[in-house]
């Protein structure tokens, strides 16, 4: 019948010889401050607590009149072992997820990020018709001798087109994919110079993916495929995007144009001059019929 509402651990530990405790008539606080005392009442074997099951709560107001021993104090205790287990398990899962993502999905995430940038770029500049370049040339470094020795003199020096090339027109210090996105959307068309090395290149793959995204998003004839080599169909089969483009898009074959180089350059000039309107006429630019590397009966 006194004013003890909270019984702390140091108080009870200061009474090592206590064998009988009568605290009837006290107004107990039923929160985590009394969690230790509640557990002590239930588990201690030395001290007999008189009429403990009738101890009543007086605070907080929503628990007034409730039995003290009915209080659930599990949320008041921290299981250090369980917390360590959860923390360790989460850390291991995060490390595994990051490792898996970095090893298997790194390029997919990079591509998705820059594809989003391309979409935002397209949305922002969709009403601007002016392009600083006539065409962006996407090629592998191993094919640079053909681009600089054949393509560049013909298109820029003789025909007067302005081309965008990696080594000459990309802005230093800017991320490579940002340069690629700016080059593709800053050009009326994109010329992809395709070879075995091109198909094996990660960067070239990103370039044609962004260019084809622009093609399918804008529904304009903005992509020209130039095959430097005859590539067997079984080697093109893993490149589903390439096959899809070949079935609906204009392309040229340099290997088939050896006997008719003037026709090749004339067809490329016509491709650069064609309207971007998807309803416009699409030119079949290869010297011969069918997909490069595919027999007419396939």
Backbone as CSV, one residue per row, in Angstrom:
resi,resn,N_x,N_y,N_z,CA_x,CA_y,CA_z,C_x,C_y,C_z
1,UNK,0.842,-1.200,0.000,0.000,0.000,0.000,0.881,1.256,0.000
2,UNK,1.887,1.263,-0.880,2.745,2.442,-0.966,2.801,2.938,-2.416
3,UNK,3.742,3.761,-2.737,3.767,4.451,-4.035,4.795,3.871,-5.001
4,UNK,5.210,2.636,-4.784,6.158,2.025,-5.723,5.414,1.621,-7.005
5,UNK,5.686,2.316,-8.094,5.040,1.977,-9.369,5.988,1.269,-10.320
6,UNK,7.292,1.487,-10.139,8.306,0.830,-10.976,9.349,0.240,-10.041
7,UNK,9.607,-1.055,-10.217,10.621,-1.748,-9.413,11.791,-2.064,-10.346
8,UNK,12.936,-1.472,-10.053,14.094,-1.642,-10.938,14.967,-2.808,-10.482
9,UNK,15.799,-3.252,-11.354,16.681,-4.384,-11.073,17.670,-4.084,-9.949
10,UNK,18.304,-2.899,-9.922,19.250,-2.637,-8.810,18.594,-2.707,-7.438
11,UNK,17.316,-2.334,-7.328,16.630,-2.380,-6.033,16.553,-3.808,-5.534
12,UNK,16.143,-4.730,-6.389,15.986,-6.122,-5.959,17.338,-6.793,-5.747
13,UNK,18.345,-6.407,-6.526,19.665,-7.005,-6.335,20.315,-6.525,-5.042
14,UNK,19.826,-5.418,-4.515,20.371,-4.922,-3.240,19.785,-5.663,-2.034
15,UNK,18.856,-6.576,-2.289,18.207,-7.357,-1.222,18.433,-8.850,-1.470
16,UNK,19.675,-9.326,-1.343,19.969,-10.729,-1.685,19.336,-11.742,-0.728
17,UNK,18.964,-11.310,0.473,18.399,-12.258,1.436,16.888,-12.193,1.508
18,UNK,16.261,-11.476,0.593,14.811,-11.298,0.633,14.101,-12.624,0.317
19,UNK,13.197,-13.056,1.202,12.488,-14.314,0.987,10.990,-14.114,0.825
20,UNK,10.461,-12.942,1.226,9.023,-12.726,1.129,8.789,-11.250,0.786
21,UNK,7.915,-11.024,-0.224,7.655,-9.662,-0.673,6.163,-9.468,-0.837
22,UNK,5.618,-8.490,-0.151,4.198,-8.167,-0.252,4.065,-6.750,-0.796
23,UNK,3.579,-6.650,-2.059,3.426,-5.340,-2.702,1.981,-5.099,-3.113
24,UNK,1.044,-5.675,-2.380,-0.360,-5.477,-2.688,-0.757,-4.017,-2.456
25,UNK,-1.639,-3.541,-3.323,-2.141,-2.186,-3.199,-1.291,-1.136,-3.892
26,UNK,-0.226,-1.550,-4.590,0.600,-0.599,-5.331,0.010,-0.363,-6.723
27,UNK,0.224,0.817,-7.242,-0.230,1.157,-8.606,0.949,1.029,-9.562
28,UNK,0.956,-0.034,-10.316,2.108,-0.327,-11.170,1.990,0.354,-12.539
29,UNK,3.151,0.692,-13.054,3.251,1.204,-14.424,3.465,0.012,-15.353
30,UNK,2.560,-0.165,-16.296,2.634,-1.333,-17.185,3.267,-0.943,-18.527
31,UNK,4.571,-0.794,-18.501,5.316,-0.560,-19.743,6.668,-1.250,-19.594
32,UNK,7.562,-0.930,-20.496,8.847,-1.637,-20.508,9.707,-1.316,-19.288
33,UNK,9.373,-0.243,-18.556,10.132,0.055,-17.343,9.984,-1.043,-16.296
34,UNK,8.859,-1.753,-16.322,8.615,-2.836,-15.360,8.802,-4.219,-15.980
35,UNK,9.366,-4.281,-17.152,9.529,-5.570,-17.823,10.435,-6.494,-17.018
36,UNK,11.518,-5.937,-16.480,12.425,-6.798,-15.708,11.736,-7.345,-14.457
37,UNK,11.013,-6.463,-13.756,10.345,-6.887,-12.525,9.322,-7.979,-12.815
38,UNK,8.585,-7.831,-13.896,7.578,-8.840,-14.240,8.241,-10.192,-14.468
39,UNK,9.360,-10.207,-15.215,10.060,-11.464,-15.446,10.645,-12.019,-14.148
40,UNK,11.111,-11.125,-13.313,11.682,-11.578,-12.031,10.620,-12.238,-11.155
41,UNK,9.432,-11.648,-11.104,8.337,-12.215,-10.299,8.030,-13.635,-10.752
42,UNK,8.083,-13.878,-12.054,7.704,-15.184,-12.596,8.820,-16.207,-12.430
43,UNK,10.074,-15.788,-12.569,11.171,-16.759,-12.668,11.990,-16.926,-11.397
44,UNK,11.978,-15.960,-10.476,12.881,-16.109,-9.325,12.376,-17.217,-8.404
45,UNK,13.311,-17.942,-7.783,12.976,-19.102,-6.953,13.269,-18.848,-5.476
46,UNK,13.862,-17.707,-5.171,14.233,-17.434,-3.779,13.162,-16.653,-3.034
47,UNK,12.557,-15.686,-3.701,11.626,-14.787,-3.028,10.186,-15.134,-3.383
48,UNK,9.364,-15.239,-2.380,7.933,-15.460,-2.592,7.242,-14.103,-2.671
49,UNK,6.574,-13.858,-3.819,5.871,-12.596,-4.022,4.390,-12.839,-3.739
50,UNK,3.879,-12.173,-2.731,2.511,-12.413,-2.281,1.493,-11.833,-3.266
51,UNK,0.530,-12.695,-3.666,-0.617,-12.272,-4.483,-0.201,-11.524,-5.762
52,UNK,0.890,-12.023,-6.370,1.427,-11.333,-7.544,0.431,-11.329,-8.702
53,UNK,-0.400,-12.347,-8.816,-1.318,-12.441,-9.948,-2.454,-11.416,-9.870
54,UNK,-2.545,-10.701,-8.767,-3.576,-9.668,-8.642,-3.019,-8.251,-8.750
55,UNK,-1.715,-8.142,-9.023,-1.142,-6.812,-9.223,-1.810,-6.166,-10.435
56,UNK,-2.241,-4.908,-10.265,-2.967,-4.228,-11.338,-2.189,-3.026,-11.870
57,UNK,-2.472,-2.759,-13.142,-1.837,-1.616,-13.801,-2.643,-0.349,-13.492
58,UNK,-1.896,0.739,-13.309,-2.540,2.030,-13.099,-2.162,3.035,-14.194
59,UNK,-1.127,2.677,-14.954,-0.629,3.551,-16.027,-0.011,2.654,-17.103
60,UNK,-0.191,2.977,-18.352,-0.897,4.106,-18.973,-2.415,3.935,-18.860
61,UNK,-3.163,5.012,-19.167,-4.625,4.982,-18.957,-5.326,3.862,-19.715
62,UNK,-4.861,3.507,-20.907,-5.550,2.476,-21.696,-5.362,1.080,-21.117
63,UNK,-4.402,0.929,-20.178,-4.178,-0.382,-19.563,-4.600,-0.391,-18.090
64,UNK,-5.234,0.672,-17.620,-5.627,0.764,-16.212,-6.594,-0.361,-15.849
65,UNK,-6.296,-1.046,-14.740,-7.119,-2.146,-14.275,-6.708,-3.497,-14.813
66,UNK,-5.759,-3.520,-15.768,-5.300,-4.792,-16.338,-4.283,-5.440,-15.402
67,UNK,-4.208,-6.765,-15.392,-3.281,-7.495,-14.542,-1.845,-7.293,-15.036
68,UNK,-0.949,-7.038,-14.075,0.445,-6.801,-14.436,1.064,-8.008,-15.133
69,UNK,0.765,-9.204,-14.658,1.390,-10.409,-15.228,0.829,-10.754,-16.609
70,UNK,-0.244,-10.057,-17.029,-0.777,-10.290,-18.369,-0.082,-9.419,-19.426
71,UNK,0.792,-8.538,-18.942,1.488,-7.642,-19.851,2.474,-8.423,-20.726
72,UNK,2.412,-8.202,-22.052,3.334,-8.857,-22.992,4.586,-7.995,-23.114
73,UNK,5.684,-8.502,-22.573,6.922,-7.710,-22.548,7.944,-8.238,-23.561
74,UNK,7.499,-9.087,-24.500,8.458,-9.632,-25.470,9.061,-8.537,-26.342
75,UNK,8.256,-7.486,-26.609,8.775,-6.400,-27.445,9.766,-5.517,-26.700
76,UNK,9.858,-5.698,-25.378,10.766,-4.867,-24.587,12.179,-5.433,-24.532
77,UNK,12.339,-6.671,-24.892,13.655,-7.296,-24.836,14.233,-7.410,-26.238
78,UNK,15.512,-7.265,-26.321,16.228,-7.356,-27.591,17.050,-8.638,-27.590
79,UNK,16.728,-9.521,-28.544,17.482,-10.762,-28.689,18.711,-10.471,-29.539
80,UNK,19.829,-10.286,-28.874,21.049,-9.896,-29.590,21.439,-10.946,-30.626
81,UNK,21.299,-12.213,-30.250,21.658,-13.281,-31.179,20.797,-13.253,-32.435
82,UNK,19.476,-13.031,-32.234,18.577,-12.977,-33.387,18.870,-11.769,-34.261
83,UNK,19.150,-10.622,-33.627,19.490,-9.420,-34.388,20.763,-9.637,-35.194
84,UNK,21.755,-10.269,-34.571,23.001,-10.565,-35.296,22.748,-11.516,-36.459
85,UNK,21.882,-12.509,-36.225,21.562,-13.461,-37.299,20.889,-12.757,-38.468
86,UNK,19.880,-11.924,-38.175,19.175,-11.201,-39.235,20.123,-10.263,-39.972
87,UNK,20.961,-9.550,-39.227,21.892,-8.608,-39.848,22.880,-9.343,-40.751
88,UNK,23.409,-10.457,-40.245,24.376,-11.222,-41.041,23.720,-11.801,-42.285
89,UNK,22.505,-12.360,-42.118,21.805,-12.935,-43.269,21.513,-11.872,-44.322
90,UNK,21.061,-10.695,-43.876,20.778,-9.611,-44.827,22.044,-9.151,-45.536
91,UNK,23.146,-9.051,-44.782,24.410,-8.635,-45.380,24.869,-9.634,-46.438
92,UNK,24.756,-10.934,-46.123,25.153,-11.966,-47.081,24.284,-11.909,-48.339
93,UNK,22.965,-11.726,-48.153,22.061,-11.651,-49.307,22.346,-10.422,-50.164
94,UNK,22.651,-9.297,-49.515,22.978,-8.081,-50.271,24.251,-8.279,-51.069
95,UNK,25.276,-8.877,-50.430,26.544,-9.129,-51.131,26.321,-10.064,-52.319
96,UNK,25.528,-11.116,-52.112,25.248,-12.054,-53.204,24.473,-11.376,-54.323
97,UNK,23.478,-10.548,-53.958,22.685,-9.864,-54.982,23.538,-8.880,-55.769
98,UNK,24.393,-8.134,-55.066,25.268,-7.182,-55.753,26.249,-7.914,-56.662
99,UNK,26.822,-9.012,-56.167,27.768,-9.788,-56.975,27.094,-10.367,-58.213
100,UNK,25.889,-10.928,-58.019,25.153,-11.495,-59.153,24.810,-10.416,-60.173
101,UNK,24.323,-9.279,-59.664,23.954,-8.187,-60.566,25.155,-7.675,-61.331
102,UNK,26.280,-7.505,-60.628,27.481,-6.993,-61.282,28.001,-7.959,-62.333
103,UNK,27.922,-9.264,-62.041,28.493,-10.254,-62.966,27.579,-10.547,-64.149
104,UNK,26.276,-10.668,-63.892,25.364,-11.104,-64.939,24.496,-9.986,-65.525
105,UNK,24.193,-8.962,-64.756,23.214,-7.973,-65.203,23.788,-6.567,-65.320
106,UNK,25.119,-6.439,-65.214,25.709,-5.104,-65.227,25.339,-4.337,-66.482
107,UNK,25.525,-4.982,-67.649,25.247,-4.293,-68.909,23.763,-4.053,-69.104
108,UNK,22.932,-4.967,-68.605,21.492,-4.760,-68.723,21.051,-3.521,-67.944
109,UNK,21.621,-3.352,-66.747,21.270,-2.178,-65.961,21.784,-0.904,-66.608
110,UNK,23.025,-0.962,-67.111,23.582,0.207,-67.802,22.737,0.546,-69.028
111,UNK,22.360,-0.507,-69.772,21.544,-0.286,-70.969,20.178,0.291,-70.602
112,UNK,19.555,-0.270,-69.560,18.240,0.242,-69.142,18.341,1.701,-68.705
113,UNK,19.425,2.031,-68.014,19.606,3.409,-67.557,19.725,4.364,-68.742
114,UNK,20.561,4.005,-69.698,20.765,4.904,-70.828,19.600,4.847,-71.822
115,UNK,18.866,3.747,-71.811,17.644,3.703,-72.605,16.624,4.686,-72.041
116,UNK,16.592,4.771,-70.714,15.726,5.769,-70.082,16.182,7.179,-70.438
117,UNK,17.509,7.392,-70.427,18.019,8.694,-70.824,17.642,9.008,-72.275
118,UNK,17.716,7.978,-73.131,17.342,8.187,-74.537,15.872,8.558,-74.652
119,UNK,15.032,7.882,-73.862,13.605,8.204,-73.887,13.364,9.636,-73.423
120,UNK,14.034,10.031,-72.332,13.872,11.396,-71.834,14.413,12.409,-72.837
121,UNK,15.538,12.057,-73.474,16.114,12.943,-74.489,15.143,13.112,-75.646
122,UNK,14.554,11.991,-76.074,13.624,12.038,-77.197,12.384,12.855,-76.842
123,UNK,11.880,12.669,-75.604,10.707,13.426,-75.181,10.994,14.925,-75.123
124,UNK,12.191,15.261,-74.668,12.555,16.665,-74.518,12.776,17.345,-75.854
125,UNK,13.323,16.602,-76.853,13.705,17.218,-78.119,12.824,16.782,-79.283
126,UNK,11.661,16.187,-78.999,10.852,15.638,-80.085,10.314,16.721,-81.018
127,UNK,10.192,17.953,-80.527,9.675,19.030,-81.371,10.768,19.799,-82.095
128,UNK,12.032,19.416,-81.854,13.146,20.104,-82.501,13.596,19.286,-83.704
129,UNK,13.427,19.837,-84.898,13.706,19.085,-86.113,15.159,19.204,-86.572
130,UNK,15.880,20.206,-86.134,17.240,20.420,-86.600,18.178,19.377,-86.002
131,UNK,19.084,18.830,-86.826,20.095,17.881,-86.378,21.463,18.400,-86.817
132,UNK,22.431,18.435,-85.914,23.764,18.917,-86.311,24.486,17.976,-87.266
133,UNK,24.091,16.693,-87.307,24.758,15.715,-88.174,23.725,15.048,-89.079
134,UNK,24.198,14.648,-90.247,23.340,13.878,-91.149,23.278,12.421,-90.729
135,UNK,24.401,11.892,-90.209,24.409,10.484,-89.813,25.481,10.245,-88.759
136,UNK,25.134,9.407,-87.799,26.106,8.896,-86.834,26.578,7.539,-87.337
137,UNK,27.893,7.329,-87.375,28.456,6.079,-87.883,28.850,5.204,-86.698
138,UNK,28.174,4.078,-86.552,28.463,3.112,-85.505,29.306,1.993,-86.100
139,UNK,30.530,1.812,-85.588,31.428,0.805,-86.152,32.381,0.303,-85.082
140,UNK,32.977,-0.851,-85.335,33.985,-1.411,-84.453,35.356,-0.847,-84.819
141,UNK,36.236,-0.722,-83.823,37.560,-0.141,-84.058,38.351,-0.930,-85.103
142,UNK,38.105,-2.235,-85.220,38.827,-3.043,-86.207,38.395,-2.739,-87.633
143,UNK,37.259,-2.060,-87.802,36.777,-1.687,-89.132,37.016,-0.212,-89.427
144,UNK,37.817,0.433,-88.589,38.048,1.867,-88.742,38.749,2.192,-90.056
145,UNK,39.604,1.285,-90.538,40.313,1.540,-91.799,39.335,1.690,-92.956
146,UNK,38.233,0.909,-92.947,37.243,1.024,-94.024,36.427,2.310,-93.857
147,UNK,36.075,2.628,-92.612,35.292,3.841,-92.365,36.070,5.084,-92.775
148,UNK,37.348,5.155,-92.381,38.153,6.338,-92.683,38.658,6.350,-94.123
149,UNK,38.899,5.154,-94.654,39.466,5.094,-96.002,38.442,5.065,-97.123
150,UNK,37.249,4.543,-96.853,36.229,4.405,-97.891,34.988,5.276,-97.609
151,UNK,34.390,5.068,-96.441,33.109,5.714,-96.142,33.238,7.228,-95.984
152,UNK,34.202,7.644,-95.182,34.332,9.076,-94.895,34.641,9.909,-96.138
153,UNK,35.619,9.518,-96.976,35.885,10.327,-98.184,34.687,10.414,-99.124
154,UNK,33.945,9.303,-99.268,32.825,9.290,-100.200,31.664,10.152,-99.699
155,UNK,31.297,9.970,-98.425,30.111,10.645,-97.922,30.375,12.110,-97.568
156,UNK,31.523,12.394,-96.958,31.785,13.780,-96.557,32.450,14.588,-97.674
157,UNK,33.522,14.057,-98.263,34.283,14.840,-99.242,33.563,14.948,-100.581
158,UNK,32.974,13.830,-101.043,32.356,13.834,-102.375,30.876,14.212,-102.331
159,UNK,30.128,13.629,-101.397,28.686,13.868,-101.371,28.275,14.999,-100.430
160,UNK,29.160,15.428,-99.555,28.873,16.592,-98.720,28.071,16.334,-97.465
161,UNK,27.929,15.078,-97.045,27.217,14.786,-95.800,28.112,15.077,-94.605
162,UNK,27.501,15.439,-93.488,28.259,15.637,-92.258,28.036,14.450,-91.345
163,UNK,29.130,13.722,-91.059,29.043,12.504,-90.261,29.538,12.752,-88.842
164,UNK,29.019,11.961,-87.920,29.460,11.993,-86.520,30.251,10.723,-86.253
165,UNK,31.516,10.869,-85.868,32.401,9.728,-85.605,32.878,9.773,-84.160
166,UNK,33.133,8.568,-83.606,33.533,8.483,-82.201,34.761,9.333,-81.902
167,UNK,35.844,9.030,-82.631,37.138,9.612,-82.273,37.203,11.110,-82.545
168,UNK,36.337,11.603,-83.405,36.431,12.997,-83.823,35.388,13.899,-83.156
169,UNK,34.199,13.393,-82.939,33.091,14.265,-82.542,32.550,14.028,-81.142
170,UNK,32.993,12.965,-80.465,32.516,12.754,-79.101,33.151,13.784,-78.163
171,UNK,32.352,14.235,-77.193,32.822,15.260,-76.259,33.701,14.642,-75.184
172,UNK,34.949,15.097,-75.040,35.843,14.538,-74.011,35.296,14.780,-72.611
173,UNK,35.476,13.785,-71.736,35.029,13.908,-70.356,33.600,13.497,-70.116
174,UNK,32.795,13.355,-71.168,31.402,12.937,-71.003,31.326,11.412,-71.014
175,UNK,30.457,10.802,-70.209,30.317,9.334,-70.222,30.053,8.820,-71.638
176,UNK,30.640,7.672,-71.965,30.592,7.161,-73.332,29.160,6.931,-73.802
177,UNK,28.295,6.370,-72.932,26.927,6.104,-73.354,26.131,7.393,-73.538
178,UNK,26.473,8.418,-72.775,25.816,9.707,-72.966,26.222,10.312,-74.302
179,UNK,27.505,10.144,-74.659,27.964,10.594,-75.973,27.239,9.850,-77.089
180,UNK,27.069,8.534,-76.909,26.391,7.721,-77.927,24.940,8.178,-78.090
181,UNK,24.252,8.378,-76.964,22.855,8.812,-77.023,22.728,10.166,-77.710
182,UNK,23.610,11.109,-77.343,23.576,12.433,-77.969,23.863,12.338,-79.462
183,UNK,24.805,11.462,-79.847,25.166,11.335,-81.256,24.021,10.748,-82.075
184,UNK,23.351,9.724,-81.532,22.260,9.070,-82.266,21.067,10.010,-82.426
185,UNK,20.704,10.695,-81.350,19.553,11.600,-81.425,19.909,12.948,-82.028
186,UNK,21.214,13.233,-82.136,21.632,14.464,-82.783,21.897,14.295,-84.259
187,UNK,21.630,13.112,-84.799,21.834,12.825,-86.227,20.505,12.423,-86.856
188,UNK,20.348,12.765,-88.126,19.115,12.376,-88.805,19.012,10.861,-88.914
189,UNK,20.140,10.210,-89.137,20.128,8.761,-89.309,21.354,8.165,-88.639
190,UNK,21.334,6.860,-88.464,22.468,6.121,-87.908,22.893,5.053,-88.905
191,UNK,24.183,5.038,-89.257,24.741,4.025,-90.150,25.502,3.027,-89.290
192,UNK,25.071,1.772,-89.279,25.748,0.712,-88.538,26.594,-0.101,-89.501
193,UNK,27.901,-0.071,-89.306,28.839,-0.817,-90.154,29.065,-2.163,-89.480
194,UNK,28.419,-3.206,-90.019,28.334,-4.497,-89.326,29.352,-5.480,-89.877
195,UNK,30.058,-6.107,-88.956,31.021,-7.161,-89.279,31.002,-8.162,-88.131
196,UNK,31.847,-9.209,-88.240,31.935,-10.155,-87.135,32.419,-9.463,-85.864
197,UNK,33.370,-8.556,-86.006,33.870,-7.819,-84.839,32.785,-6.938,-84.248
198,UNK,31.957,-6.363,-85.091,30.864,-5.499,-84.618,29.888,-6.299,-83.755
199,UNK,29.529,-7.495,-84.217,28.568,-8.308,-83.479,29.121,-8.755,-82.133
200,UNK,30.466,-8.884,-82.036,31.080,-9.348,-80.792,31.367,-8.216,-79.817
201,UNK,31.126,-6.976,-80.214,31.469,-5.824,-79.388,30.300,-5.416,-78.497
202,UNK,30.570,-5.235,-77.193,29.539,-4.785,-76.259,29.090,-3.364,-76.582
203,UNK,30.049,-2.476,-76.855,29.702,-1.076,-77.109,28.900,-0.940,-78.398
204,UNK,29.281,-1.690,-79.423,28.518,-1.633,-80.676,27.104,-2.151,-80.462
205,UNK,26.988,-3.170,-79.619,25.655,-3.690,-79.301,24.809,-2.624,-78.634
206,UNK,25.381,-1.831,-77.717,24.632,-0.770,-77.073,24.214,0.305,-78.080
207,UNK,25.097,0.592,-79.019,24.790,1.620,-80.005,23.605,1.216,-80.882
208,UNK,23.616,-0.016,-81.369,22.518,-0.435,-82.253,21.230,-0.614,-81.450
209,UNK,21.335,-0.942,-80.164,20.134,-1.047,-79.338,19.483,0.320,-79.140
210,UNK,20.297,1.331,-78.846,19.738,2.676,-78.682,19.181,3.177,-80.003
211,UNK,19.906,2.897,-81.110,19.433,3.334,-82.425,18.124,2.640,-82.795
212,UNK,18.020,1.343,-82.517,16.779,0.630,-82.836,15.645,1.065,-81.911
213,UNK,15.976,1.429,-80.673,14.943,1.984,-79.783,14.376,3.262,-80.387
214,UNK,15.252,4.112,-80.907,14.775,5.334,-81.547,13.929,5.000,-82.772
215,UNK,14.352,3.982,-83.524,13.613,3.575,-84.717,12.195,3.146,-84.362
216,UNK,12.063,2.252,-83.366,10.746,1.730,-83.018,9.917,2.746,-82.241
217,UNK,10.587,3.636,-81.503,9.859,4.637,-80.722,9.317,5.745,-81.616
218,UNK,10.153,6.252,-82.530,9.738,7.356,-83.384,9.013,6.885,-84.638
219,UNK,9.155,5.563,-84.964,8.543,5.020,-86.178,9.002,5.809,-87.413
220,UNK,10.318,6.068,-87.459,10.902,6.767,-88.600,12.041,5.939,-89.170
221,UNK,12.302,6.141,-90.462,13.374,5.409,-91.134,14.696,6.093,-90.816
222,UNK,15.254,5.783,-89.634,16.450,6.477,-89.168,17.666,5.558,-89.082
223,UNK,17.555,4.321,-89.540,18.635,3.357,-89.365,19.015,2.725,-90.696
224,UNK,20.327,2.729,-91.017,20.854,2.113,-92.234,21.894,1.081,-91.824
225,UNK,21.744,-0.144,-92.283,22.669,-1.223,-91.968,23.593,-1.466,-93.149
226,UNK,24.896,-1.468,-92.902,25.903,-1.733,-93.930,26.697,-2.959,-93.490
227,UNK,26.600,-4.041,-94.261,27.330,-5.265,-93.959,28.652,-5.265,-94.712
228,UNK,29.757,-5.280,-93.973,31.071,-5.354,-94.614,31.386,-6.769,-95.063
229,UNK,30.773,-7.752,-94.401,31.056,-9.161,-94.684,29.756,-9.926,-94.846
230,UNK,29.828,-11.034,-95.580,28.692,-11.952,-95.628,28.712,-12.780,-94.352
231,UNK,27.711,-12.588,-93.527,27.644,-13.284,-92.241,26.606,-14.388,-92.335
232,UNK,27.024,-15.664,-92.145,26.065,-16.771,-92.231,24.900,-16.574,-91.269
233,UNK,23.740,-17.065,-91.698,22.531,-16.871,-90.913,22.635,-17.500,-89.527
234,UNK,23.339,-18.636,-89.410,23.453,-19.268,-88.101,24.230,-18.398,-87.119
235,UNK,25.085,-17.508,-87.648,25.802,-16.590,-86.766,24.954,-15.382,-86.401
236,UNK,23.924,-15.092,-87.185,23.021,-13.989,-86.871,21.872,-14.431,-85.974
237,UNK,21.657,-15.747,-85.886,20.506,-16.254,-85.136,20.474,-15.781,-83.690
238,UNK,21.625,-15.713,-82.957,21.552,-15.234,-81.565,21.174,-13.762,-81.448
239,UNK,21.306,-13.022,-82.554,21.028,-11.589,-82.497,19.606,-11.336,-83.002
240,UNK,18.628,-11.581,-82.119,17.224,-11.480,-82.526,16.887,-10.067,-82.996
241,UNK,17.458,-9.068,-82.335,17.185,-7.686,-82.733,17.695,-7.435,-84.145
242,UNK,18.883,-8.004,-84.472,19.450,-7.822,-85.812,18.571,-8.473,-86.865
243,UNK,18.116,-9.675,-86.610,17.251,-10.359,-87.570,15.950,-9.591,-87.776
244,UNK,15.409,-9.073,-86.682,14.167,-8.309,-86.790,14.378,-7.061,-87.643
245,UNK,15.515,-6.397,-87.456,15.806,-5.207,-88.249,15.977,-5.555,-89.723
246,UNK,16.639,-6.676,-90.002,16.892,-7.054,-91.386,15.605,-7.361,-92.140
247,UNK,14.593,-7.824,-91.439,13.350,-8.186,-92.106,12.509,-6.972,-92.485
248,UNK,12.821,-5.810,-91.882,11.976,-4.650,-92.157,12.762,-3.391,-92.500
249,UNK,14.118,-3.449,-92.459,14.907,-2.246,-92.579,15.818,-2.293,-93.807
250,UNK,16.147,-1.117,-94.347,17.059,-1.021,-95.478,18.467,-1.423,-95.064
251,UNK,19.220,-2.025,-95.993,20.601,-2.401,-95.694,21.385,-2.486,-96.992
252,UNK,22.723,-2.419,-96.863,23.627,-2.572,-97.986,24.630,-3.663,-97.664
253,UNK,25.175,-4.270,-98.717,26.203,-5.294,-98.550,27.437,-4.864,-99.331
254,UNK,28.503,-4.500,-98.622,29.736,-4.061,-99.265,30.412,-5.219,-99.992
255,UNK,30.336,-6.424,-99.428,30.980,-7.575,-100.054,30.349,-7.905,-101.402
256,UNK,29.057,-7.603,-101.575,28.391,-7.860,-102.842,28.545,-6.706,-103.826
257,UNK,29.070,-5.579,-103.327,29.166,-4.399,-104.175,30.561,-4.193,-104.730
258,UNK,31.439,-5.175,-104.554,32.816,-5.013,-105.033,32.838,-4.757,-106.527
259,UNK,31.982,-5.450,-107.266,31.947,-5.268,-108.725,31.162,-4.023,-109.128
260,UNK,30.389,-3.446,-108.212,29.565,-2.266,-108.527,29.682,-1.236,-107.414
261,UNK,30.891,-0.720,-107.143,31.043,0.220,-106.027,30.255,1.518,-106.226
262,UNK,30.157,1.987,-107.464,29.424,3.232,-107.702,27.948,3.072,-107.339
263,UNK,27.379,1.896,-107.636,25.988,1.630,-107.288,25.802,1.608,-105.768
264,UNK,26.793,1.043,-105.076,26.744,0.986,-103.622,26.665,2.399,-103.034
265,UNK,27.563,3.281,-103.496,27.580,4.638,-102.941,26.341,5.426,-103.353
266,UNK,25.800,5.162,-104.535,24.586,5.840,-104.962,23.398,5.395,-104.096
267,UNK,23.331,4.099,-103.815,22.253,3.598,-102.970,22.355,4.164,-101.544
268,UNK,23.594,4.300,-101.044,23.776,4.860,-99.711,23.366,6.338,-99.694
269,UNK,23.682,7.049,-100.770,23.262,8.444,-100.866,21.742,8.548,-100.866
270,UNK,21.082,7.654,-101.609,19.626,7.665,-101.650,19.035,7.356,-100.277
271,UNK,19.690,6.439,-99.552,19.199,6.094,-98.210,19.302,7.288,-97.267
272,UNK,20.371,8.064,-97.389,20.532,9.243,-96.543,19.558,10.353,-96.930
273,UNK,19.120,10.339,-98.183,18.199,11.376,-98.645,16.740,11.017,-98.404
274,UNK,16.412,9.740,-98.199,15.016,9.329,-98.055,14.388,9.987,-96.851
275,UNK,13.081,10.199,-96.955,12.346,10.820,-95.865,12.318,9.903,-94.651
276,UNK,12.184,10.512,-93.471,12.087,9.739,-92.234,10.681,9.229,-92.001
277,UNK,9.727,9.687,-92.824,8.340,9.269,-92.674,8.242,7.765,-92.895
278,UNK,7.724,6.992,-91.915,7.627,5.552,-92.090,6.747,5.149,-93.254
279,UNK,5.864,6.060,-93.713,5.013,5.726,-94.855,5.756,5.880,-96.173
280,UNK,6.954,6.486,-96.093,7.730,6.672,-97.306,8.253,5.355,-97.837
281,UNK,8.725,5.373,-99.068,9.178,4.145,-99.716,10.518,3.708,-99.141
282,UNK,10.639,2.444,-98.788,11.884,1.880,-98.286,12.659,1.302,-99.461
283,UNK,13.944,1.621,-99.537,14.779,1.100,-100.622,15.430,-0.196,-100.195
284,UNK,15.459,-1.157,-101.084,16.226,-2.376,-100.845,17.611,-2.128,-101.411
285,UNK,18.599,-1.961,-100.531,19.858,-1.383,-100.953,20.944,-2.396,-101.300
286,UNK,20.741,-3.660,-100.997,21.817,-4.603,-101.257,21.873,-4.933,-102.751
287,UNK,23.093,-5.188,-103.242,23.259,-5.611,-104.630,22.978,-7.101,-104.665
288,UNK,21.773,-7.461,-104.987,21.327,-8.844,-104.874,20.182,-8.894,-103.889
289,UNK,19.554,-10.037,-103.726,18.382,-10.160,-102.875,18.707,-10.984,-101.629
290,UNK,17.885,-10.758,-100.603,17.965,-11.584,-99.409,18.886,-11.008,-98.377
291,UNK,18.843,-11.599,-97.183,19.661,-11.177,-96.065,21.111,-11.583,-96.317
292,UNK,22.102,-10.730,-95.978,23.500,-11.076,-96.194,23.855,-12.421,-95.559
293,UNK,24.449,-13.279,-96.383,24.821,-14.586,-95.886,23.727,-15.614,-95.999
294,UNK,22.556,-15.253,-96.550,21.433,-16.180,-96.653,21.160,-16.509,-98.118
295,UNK,20.982,-17.785,-98.424,20.702,-18.198,-99.793,19.308,-17.750,-100.195
296,UNK,19.050,-17.505,-101.495,17.717,-17.044,-101.944,16.606,-17.996,-101.559
297,UNK,16.908,-19.311,-101.402,15.837,-20.265,-101.100,15.601,-20.409,-99.607
298,UNK,16.318,-19.630,-98.771,16.138,-19.753,-97.320,15.032,-18.841,-96.859
